[in-house]
Amino acid sequence: SSTQIRGVGPPGVSVALAFEPRRLCWCSRATVHLAAMGDSGHDEEEKAGLLANTQEAIYGRLNGSSRRLDATRRAAIESEEIGLNVMSELQGQREGILRSKAHLHDVDDNLGLSRKVLQTLGIRVQANQLMLMLIAALLTVANIVVVYSKMQKLAAYIPFR
């Protein structure tokens, strides 16, 4: 059950407004008063004035709503830009982490190879030390044999009394 109000707006423009009695919260008092006047023979100027006030209130609300909607749209666009920037930064960080991970695997492979080389060098050092000790022992034994044989020959030339 809606009520329609017809009136005159700006020059040459016919205006028709409709409202539902249950939804008076968005209607101005002028609209309700205008609707209550009906066709009771009141002054047309008063009706036109009330209608103009109603239209101004409606246009004011529409403009306010439009401004809030535009502000909300700008905020949404700004939020979207911020989100895209954050996602871009996160993508860059992800690529950096993946590069670091690849470098870490390369370093790990190189460390494994270095470990094997060091183990081989350690084994060779131990083998060289063992060979050096054996050569030193052999030379010591050879020196002892030479000294002993020289002492034997010397003892043969010197008579014992």
Summary of the structure (lengths in Angstrom):
residues: 161
radius of gyration: 54.5
end to end distance: 159.4
largest distance: 175.8
contacts: 330
relative contact order: 0.05
helix: 80%
strand: 7%
